[in-house]
Amino acid sequence: MEFGAVQKKGFVDWLLTEDPDILCLQETKAAPEQLSEELLNINGYKSYFSSSTVKKGYSGVAIYTKQEPIKVEHGFGIPKFDDEGRIVVAEYKEFVLINIYYPNGKKNEERLQYKMDFYDAFLDYSNKLVKKGKKLVICGDVNTAHKEIDLARPKENSKVSGFLPIEREWLDKFFSNKYHDTFRLFNDEPENYSWWDQVTRARDRNVGWRIDYFFVSDNFKMNVKDAFIMPDVMGSDHCPVGIDITV
């Protein structure tokens, strides 16, 4: 959700009312030096930002957290991915939170390949953390719907980036590495979406896509007590998704 837009729509008041322990944002389109004091220092929260070094007003992610992390990192250690400001990693005692704005592959074949390479780099990065004994919570705009149930018009979009076989197959591979789509642990119903095209007013008709996810590694699955989507929250073409956990 773009910071400039949501700030005018009551973002800070919404955050303080909802009172989450941690909030992750993607596609902020702003560097910290461009943000107001109101957004940088929200009462009760520490904030951490990653922003693009290759293009201003592009990409970007943020974490607001009540508990200060043990450490925070920005990226996978691969410049071509880290430079777009898509990754912020916060390590806590109980788990590692990875907040990612995954690339969109719709522009052209080059960006689709970039997206697939990013996916593979992410999986390699997360698997290395799990092998070290870390428990992972992964949040992000993944820019791919996994199954037909995850978008309103699967047949019409079968050749569109975001629902291409190659993208869906990568998600199959990701889940085969013992990661879990938390929402589907609790809800197997259709018509649950997190993004709607604004141009066609698709939200009014709930013609959407579920492309925003919380994933967890298998060693943290039992800590997830609920997962949910908040489609009534406006202010962006995406709506919030969330999880409740015990640690």
N, C-alpha and C positions, 0 to 999 in steps of 0.2 A: 504494500500500500504506500503510495507516494506521500512523503511527509507533508509537503506543502498543501496537498489536498485534504488530508485527514485532519491536520491541525485545525483547519477552518471548520471542520465538521464535528468538533468536540472530542477529538482523540484523547486528550489528557483527562478530561472528565470521565470518559468511558473507562479508561485504564484504572483510574482511582476508584471508580464504582465497582468494576469487576474484581479488582484487587487480586490478580493472579500472582503467584510466587515468582513466575518467570513469564515474560512475553517475548516472542520472537517475531520480527518483521522482515519481510523480503521486498525487494524492488523499492527501496527507500529513495533512490535517485538523488541522494544528497551526501556530502561529506560533513563531518561534525562542525567544521568552521562555517558552514552555511546555515546551521540550525540555530534557532532561537534559544535563549536561556531556559524558556519554558519546556522545550523538548530535551535539552541536554541534561537538565537537573530536575527530574520529577520526584516529588517528595516520597521518600521511602525506597527509592530504587537507585541502583548503580546502572550505568548504561555503557554499552560497548558497541562500536560501529566498525564495519568494513565498508570501504567505498572504492570506486574505480579510480585507478591511476592513469588509465588510458583514455578516458572520455568522461567529461563532467556531465552531471545530471543523468547518470546511467547506472543501472544495476543497484548494488548496495544492500546490506543487511544490517540488522541491529538486534541487540538483546537488552532488555530491561530486566533486572533481577534484584530481588530483595536481599538475597544472600550473596556476598561477594565470592566469586569463584577462586579456587586455588591458583589457577592461571588461565589466561586467555590467549589464543593464537588466531592468526588471520591467514588461513589458507592451508593447502596440502603440501606446500614446499615446492610447487611447480609454477614458475612465474607466469606462464601463458594462461593459467587458470586463476591464480591468486591476484593478478593485476586487474581483473575485472571486478574485484570487490564483492565476490559472491559467497564468501565463507567466513564465519566466525565460530570459533570452537571454545567453549567454556568448560573447564574441568572442575567438578565438584568432588567431594569425598565419596559420594555414593554412585555417581555416574558422570559420563562425559556428554555434554550437550553439543550437538553439531547443527548449526543453523545455516541453511544453504538456499540460495536462489539459483536453481539449476538453469542452464541455458535453454533458450527457445530455439527450435530448429526450423522454424517456418520460413525464414528469410531466403535461404538458398542452400544448396548442397554443402557448401563449405561450413555454414553454421550448423547444419545437421551433423556433420562429421565432428565438429567441435563439441557439440552436445554429447555425442556418443563417447568421444574420448574423455570428456569430463566425467561422465557416468563411470567409466572404467577406472579412472584415477581415484574417484571417490570410493568405489568399492575396495580398491587396493588399500587406500588409506584407512577405511573403517575396519577392514579385516585385520590389518596390522595392530590396531588398537585392541581388538577383541583377543588376539593372540597374546597380548600383554596382560590379559585379564581384566581389561576395562569393560564396563557396562555402558552401552550406548543408547542415548535418546537422540533421534535424528528428526529434525523439523524442517519443512521447506515446501516451496512451490516447485514441484518436481517437473511440471510442464508436460506430463504424460498421464493419461488415464489408463489404468491397468487392464480392465476387462470391460466387456460391453455394458455391464451393469453400471459402470462408472461414468457414463455420459448418455445424454438423452438421445443422440442420433448416431449410433455407432456405424451403421452402414454408410451413411453419407460422409463420414469422416475417416473412413478406412485408408484413404490415401493422403491424409493431411497429417503433417507433423504434430505430434501430440497423441496420435493414435495409430501410428505406423507399426507394422509387424516388428520391425527391428527395435523400436522403442519398447514395445510391450514385451518382447522376448528378453530384453535386458532386465526389465522388472522381474520376469520369471527367474532369471539367473540370480538376481539380487535376493529374492525370497528363498531360493534354493541354498543360499549361503547362510540360512538360519536367521534371517531378519523377518520381522512381522509388521504387517500393516495394522496398526492398532485399531482403527475404526472397524475393520472387518472382524476383529476379535469379538465385537459386541453387537454389530449390526450387519445383517446380510440383506437388507432391503434396498430396492432400487430407488431412484429419484432423490438421492442424497448427493448434492453437488456443492462445490466450493467456489466455482468461477462461472460467470455468465458474460456473454458478449454484450457490451454496453450499446454498441451501434444499433443492434437489432432489438434492443429492449428485451433481451432473452430472459432476464431475471423475472420479469412480470409473468412469464409463462413457464418458468422453471425449466427452460431448455439450457441445461448447464453441463459442466464437466466437473468431476472430482479429481483435481490435480494437485491438491494441497494435502500433505500427509504428515503424520507422526509415525515414524518407524522406531522399533526398538530391537536391539540384539536379543538373541534367544535367552541369554543369561539375565535379562532384565524383564522378560515377559511377565513373570508372576507378580512384578511390582506394579503393573498397570491395572488399575481398578475400574477405569471407564475411559471411553474416547467418544468425542462428540463433534458435531458441526453446528455453527451458530448462524444459520441462513438469514435470520432477522436483523443481524447487525449490518447496517449500511455504511457508506462512506468510501467504498472501493468496489471494483468489479469482482474482487474476491471477498469472501467472508471468513471470519476466524474459524479455526479448528483447534481442538484442544484435547488434553488427556489429564486424568487424575492419577497420581501415583502415590505409593507409600515407599518410604526409605527407612 
